[in-house]
Amino acid sequence: MDIPRDGWEHIGPHPIRFEPPDIVLCQPTGVVTVEDLREGAAYLEKISKQLGHGVFYMADLSKLTRYAPQMVVHSFKTFPVSVLRGSVMFGANLYHRAVVDMILRAVRLLRLEIGRIPIASLADEAEARAWVEELRSREG
């Protein structure tokens, strides 16, 4: 894989990188738009294809200010679920954690395809990485 020396690439203002063996870490910064989502999904598809299997997506939401409303609707209707083995968000403020939790409940109630993968919203990166390790151990 062609990765910059520091490992970080950018999708708009959002740093993103692949961490072997199977993690994609993103740090959404400011506002996340529909175009950011499309580019992020393409990045996940590229990495997944190169690996031959899905990845774990980790999002550090500590620098997020807000999601564009259209992005939330678009993401849950079109996100390429097959490229993910799990998704975890961490570092969000109380407001964003509440919004994420509400969205996750709605996804599960509506039985949207994205609700088939493990998704979590946790307090910090250490908890998020432990959650990924737990999923890996369950996969065998």
N, C-alpha and C positions, 0 to 999 in steps of 0.2 A: 504494500500500500504506500502511496506517495503522501507522506504526512510532513507538514512543516516541522522544522527542528524543535520548536517548543511544543509541538503536538496540536496546537490550536489552529483551527480554521475559523472563518466567520460566515455566518448567514446574516446579512445585514449587520446590525450591531451586536449580534449574539454569538459569543464564542462557543465552539463545539469541537469535540475531539473524540477519536476512537481510543479506547484503553483496552489493550489485549487482556484477556482473550475474547471478550464479548460484550463490552460496555461502551455505550455512546453517552458521553457526559455533555450537557448543554447548560449554558448560563444565560437564560433569557434576560436581556437588559432593556429596560424601558418598556415600550409597548410592543406586543407581538401581533403581527398582522397576518392576514390570509396568505400573502406572498411569502412571509417568513415560514409559515407552516408548510407550504408547498415545497419550498427549498429544503426544509428540515426533513420532510418525508422522503424526498429524493435522496438526501444524504443517507438516511437510514436504509433505504432500499439498496443503495450502492454498497454500503458496508455489508449488509446481510447477504447480498449476492456474492461478494468477494469471499465471505466466510463460508458460504454454503448452508447457513442456518440463521435463525433470528438472533437478535441482540437484546440486551437489557438497556432501556433508555432511562437515564437519570437526569433530572432537571433541578438545578440549583436556582430556586426562585427568589433568592435574597435581593436581587437587583431588578426584579420585575416591578413595573409600576401598574400595568394593566394589560388585559387582553382586549383586542378590538372585538366587539360583540360578534361581528360576522365570522371571526376566526373560530370561535367556540362552536358555532353551528356547523361551519364547514368541516372542522376537524372531526367531529363525531360522525359525520355522514360519509367522509371520504378517506379517512386515515387508513393506510395500508397495514392492517392488523397482522398479516402474515409475516411481516419482518420483525415483529416483536415477540420476545418471550416473557416480557414484563416491563412495566413502566413505574417509576417511583419519582415523586417530587419531594423536595425538602427545602428548608430554609425560608419558607414563605412566612409572611406576617400573618397575624390572626385573621384578618379579613380574607386574604387569599386562600388560607387553609379552609376557612368556612365555605368559600365559593367552590373550591376544588371538591370538598367533601359532598356538597350539595349536587354538583355535577356528576360525581361518581354514583351517588344514589339514583339519580335520574337515569343514567346510562344503564344501570342494572335493572331498574324497574321497567324501562322501555325495551329491554333486551336487545340493545344495539350491539352490533358485531364487536365493537371495541371492548365491550364489557366481558368478552370471553377470555381476555388475557388478565393476568394478575396486575392490578394497579393499586398503588398505595400513596398516601400523603403522610410523610413523617417529619419529625422535628429537625433532624440534622443529617449531615452526610454520613456519619458513622452508623446511624440507624439504617439509612438507605443502603449502605454497602452490606450491612449484616442481613438485611432483607433479601438482597440479591443472592448472597451466599446461601441463605436458606432455600430459595427457589432452585438454585443449582443443585443443592444436595437432594432435593425432592425429585429432580429430573434423573438422578442416578448417575 
